[in-house]
């Protein structure tokens, strides 16, 4: 069974004008740094408990 990498360690592999690509040092995936930031935001939103009052 494959586990999902949360990309704990990344390094910049390419910069082109306003775009930056990073590589995960754990699994080797390469992706846009904006995509990486989006993943972090989604992960934080899922892990925060709901504070809605009933």
DSSP file (Angstrom, degrees, kcal/mol; ACC not computed):
  #  RESIDUE AA STRUCTURE BP1 BP2  ACC     N-H-->O    O-->H-N    N-H-->O    O-->H-N    TCO  KAPPA ALPHA  PHI   PSI    X-CA   Y-CA   Z-CA
    1    1 A X              0   0    0      0, 0.0     2,-0.3     0, 0.0     0, 0.0   0.000 360.0 360.0 360.0 131.2    0.0    0.0    0.0
    2    2 A X        -     0   0    0      1,-0.0     2,-0.3     0, 0.0     0, 0.0  -0.579 360.0-143.6 -82.3 139.3    1.4    3.4   -1.0
    3    3 A X        -     0   0    0     -2,-0.3     2,-0.5     1,-0.0    -1,-0.0  -0.755  19.7-114.3-100.1 151.9    1.7    6.1    1.6
    4    4 A X        -     0   0    0     -2,-0.3     2,-0.4     2,-0.0    -1,-0.0  -0.731  26.0-136.5 -87.9 125.5    1.1    9.8    0.8
    5    5 A X        -     0   0    0     -2,-0.5    19,-0.0     1,-0.1    -1,-0.0  -0.657   8.9-160.7 -81.6 133.0    4.2   12.0    1.1
    6    6 A X        -     0   0    0     -2,-0.4    -1,-0.1    37,-0.0    37,-0.0   0.299  38.3-122.6 -94.9   8.7    3.5   15.3    2.8
    7    7 A X        +     0   0    0      1,-0.1     3,-0.1     2,-0.1    -2,-0.0   0.943  41.2 174.9  52.6  62.0    6.8   16.7    1.4
    8    8 A X        +     0   0    0      1,-0.2     2,-0.4    16,-0.0    -1,-0.1   0.784  68.4  37.3 -69.7 -26.2    8.4   17.7    4.6
    9    9 A X  S    S+     0   0    0      2,-0.0    16,-3.0     0, 0.0    17,-0.6  -0.984  71.3 167.4-130.4 122.9   11.7   18.7    2.9
   10   10 A X  E     -A   24   0A   0     -2,-0.4     2,-0.3    14,-0.3    14,-0.2  -0.911  15.4-160.3-130.0 159.4   11.9   20.5   -0.4
   11   11 A X  E     -A   23   0A   0     12,-2.0    12,-2.9    -2,-0.3     2,-0.4  -0.986  29.7-107.4-136.5 149.5   14.5   22.3   -2.4
   12   12 A X  E     +A   22   0A   0     -2,-0.3    10,-0.3    10,-0.2     3,-0.1  -0.603  36.3 171.0 -75.5 129.0   14.3   24.8   -5.3
   13   13 A X  E     +     0   0A   0      8,-2.7     2,-0.3    -2,-0.4     9,-0.2   0.608  62.2  13.9-112.9 -18.9   15.3   23.2   -8.5
   14   14 A X  E     -A   21   0A   0      7,-1.5     7,-3.0     2,-0.0     2,-0.4  -0.978  50.8-167.5-159.1 143.2   14.3   25.8  -11.1
   15   15 A X  E     +A   20   0A   0     -2,-0.3     2,-0.4     5,-0.2     5,-0.2  -1.000  10.8 173.2-130.7 132.5   13.2   29.5  -11.3
   16   16 A X  E >   -A   19   0A   0      3,-3.1     3,-2.5    -2,-0.4     2,-0.2  -0.898  61.2 -61.5-142.8 110.5   11.8   31.1  -14.4
   17   17 A X  T 3  S-     0   0    0     -2,-0.4    -1,-0.0     1,-0.3     0, 0.0  -0.345 123.3 -10.8  50.9-111.2   10.5   34.7  -14.2
   18   18 A X  T 3  S+     0   0    0     -2,-0.2     2,-0.4    -3,-0.1    -1,-0.3   0.221 121.3  88.7-101.1  15.5    7.7   34.5  -11.6
   19   19 A X  E <   -A   16   0A   0     -3,-2.5    -3,-3.1    14,-0.0     2,-0.4  -0.920  52.0-172.6-118.3 139.0    7.5   30.7  -11.4
   20   20 A X  E     -A   15   0A   0     -2,-0.4    13,-3.1    -5,-0.2     2,-0.4  -0.996   7.6-155.8-132.3 133.8    9.5   28.5   -9.0
   21   21 A X  E     -AB  14  32A   0     -7,-3.0    -8,-2.7    -2,-0.4    -7,-1.5  -0.907   9.7-166.9-112.9 138.9    9.7   24.7   -9.0
   22   22 A X  E     -AB  12  31A   0      9,-2.9     9,-2.4    -2,-0.4     2,-0.4  -0.875  10.1-144.7-122.6 155.2   10.6   22.7   -6.0
   23   23 A X  E     -AB  11  30A   0    -12,-2.9   -12,-2.0    -2,-0.3     2,-0.4  -0.967  19.6-125.4-119.4 133.9   11.5   19.0   -5.5
   24   24 A X  E  >  -A   10   0A   0      5,-2.8     4,-1.5    -2,-0.4   -14,-0.3  -0.649  12.0-153.3 -75.3 127.7   10.6   16.9   -2.5
   25   25 A X  T  4 S+     0   0    0    -16,-3.0    -1,-0.1    -2,-0.4   -15,-0.1   0.624  91.7  51.5 -77.1 -12.5   13.7   15.4   -1.0
   26   26 A X  T  4 S+     0   0    0    -17,-0.6    -1,-0.2     3,-0.1   -16,-0.1   0.913 129.1   9.8 -87.2 -51.4   11.7   12.5    0.4
   27   27 A X  T  4 S-     0   0    0      2,-0.1    -2,-0.2   -22,-0.0   -22,-0.0   0.606  92.7-122.0-110.3 -14.5    9.7   11.2   -2.7
   28   28 A X     <  +     0   0    0     -4,-1.5    -3,-0.1     1,-0.3     2,-0.0   0.448  54.8 152.3  88.9  -0.2   11.3   13.1   -5.6
   29   29 A X        -     0   0    0     -6,-0.1    -5,-2.8     1,-0.0     2,-0.4  -0.370  31.8-151.8 -63.5 142.1    8.1   14.8   -6.8
   30   30 A X  E     +B   23   0A   0     -7,-0.2     2,-0.3    -2,-0.0    -7,-0.2  -0.971  27.9 151.2-116.6 132.6    8.7   18.1   -8.6
   31   31 A X  E     -B   22   0A   0     -9,-2.4    -9,-2.9    -2,-0.4     2,-0.1  -0.969  49.6 -76.7-154.9 165.8    6.0   20.7   -8.5
   32   32 A X  E >>  -B   21   0A   0     -2,-0.3     4,-1.6   -11,-0.2     3,-0.5  -0.415  38.6-129.2 -65.2 138.0    5.3   24.4   -8.6
   33   33 A X  H 3> S+     0   0    0    -13,-3.1     4,-2.1     1,-0.2     5,-0.1   0.810 109.5  59.4 -63.1 -29.1    6.0   26.2   -5.3
   34   34 A X  H 3> S+     0   0    0    -14,-0.3     4,-2.1     2,-0.2    -1,-0.2   0.889 103.5  51.7 -63.9 -38.0    2.5   27.8   -5.4
   35   35 A X  H <> S+     0   0    0     -3,-0.5     4,-2.1     2,-0.2    -2,-0.2   0.886 107.7  52.8 -63.9 -39.2    1.1   24.2   -5.5
   36   36 A X  H  X S+     0   0    0     -4,-1.6     4,-2.0     2,-0.2    -2,-0.2   0.908 108.5  49.2 -63.1 -43.1    3.2   23.4   -2.4
   37   37 A X  H  X S+     0   0    0     -4,-2.1     4,-2.2     1,-0.2    -1,-0.2   0.896 109.4  52.6 -63.4 -39.6    1.9   26.4   -0.5
   38   38 A X  H  X S+     0   0    0     -4,-2.1     4,-2.4     1,-0.2    -1,-0.2   0.893 107.4  52.0 -62.2 -40.0   -1.7   25.4   -1.4
   39   39 A X  H  X S+     0   0    0     -4,-2.1     4,-2.4     1,-0.2    -1,-0.2   0.906 109.3  49.9 -63.1 -41.6   -1.0   21.9    0.0
   40   40 A X  H  X S+     0   0    0     -4,-2.0     4,-2.3     2,-0.2    -2,-0.2   0.909 110.9  49.1 -63.4 -42.4    0.2   23.4    3.2
   41   41 A X  H  X S+     0   0    0     -4,-2.2     4,-2.2     2,-0.2    -2,-0.2   0.922 112.6  47.4 -63.0 -45.0   -2.9   25.6    3.6
   42   42 A X  H  X S+     0   0    0     -4,-2.4     4,-2.0     2,-0.2    -2,-0.2   0.904 111.8  50.5 -63.6 -41.5   -5.2   22.7    2.9
   43   43 A X  H  X S+     0   0    0     -4,-2.4     4,-1.7     1,-0.2    -2,-0.2   0.909 111.5  47.8 -63.7 -42.5   -3.4   20.5    5.4
   44   44 A X  H  X S+     0   0    0     -4,-2.3     4,-1.3     1,-0.2    -1,-0.2   0.879 110.5  52.1 -66.6 -37.7   -3.6   23.1    8.1
   45   45 A X  H  < S+     0   0    0     -4,-2.2    -1,-0.2     1,-0.2    -2,-0.2   0.874 110.8  47.9 -66.3 -37.5   -7.3   23.7    7.4
   46   46 A X  H  < S+     0   0    0     -4,-2.0    -1,-0.2     1,-0.2    -2,-0.2   0.837 112.1  49.0 -71.7 -32.9   -8.0   20.0    7.8
   47   47 A X  H  < S+     0   0    0     -4,-1.7     2,-0.3    -5,-0.2    -1,-0.2   0.680  90.4  92.6 -84.5 -17.4   -6.0   19.6   11.0
   48   48 A X  S  < S-     0   0    0     -4,-1.3     3,-0.1    -5,-0.1     2,-0.1  -0.612  80.9-120.3 -78.2 131.9   -7.6   22.6   12.8
   49   49 A X        -     0   0    0     -2,-0.3     2,-0.2     1,-0.1    -1,-0.1  -0.378  33.2 -99.4 -68.9 150.3  -10.6   21.7   15.0
   50   50 A X        -     0   0    0      1,-0.1    -1,-0.1    -2,-0.1     0, 0.0  -0.485  29.5-167.0 -70.9 136.6  -13.9   23.4   14.1
   51   51 A X        +     0   0    0     -2,-0.2     2,-0.2    -3,-0.1    -1,-0.1   0.089  38.2 136.4-112.1  21.8  -14.7   26.4   16.4
   52   52 A X        -     0   0    0      1,-0.0     2,-0.3     2,-0.0    -2,-0.0  -0.488  48.2-137.5 -72.7 137.2  -18.3   26.8   15.3
   53   53 A X              0   0    0     -2,-0.2    -2,-0.1     1,-0.1    -1,-0.0  -0.754 360.0 360.0 -93.1 142.3  -20.7   27.4   18.2
   54   54 A X              0   0    0     -2,-0.3    -1,-0.1     0, 0.0    -2,-0.0   0.453 360.0 360.0 -86.4 360.0  -24.1   25.6   18.1
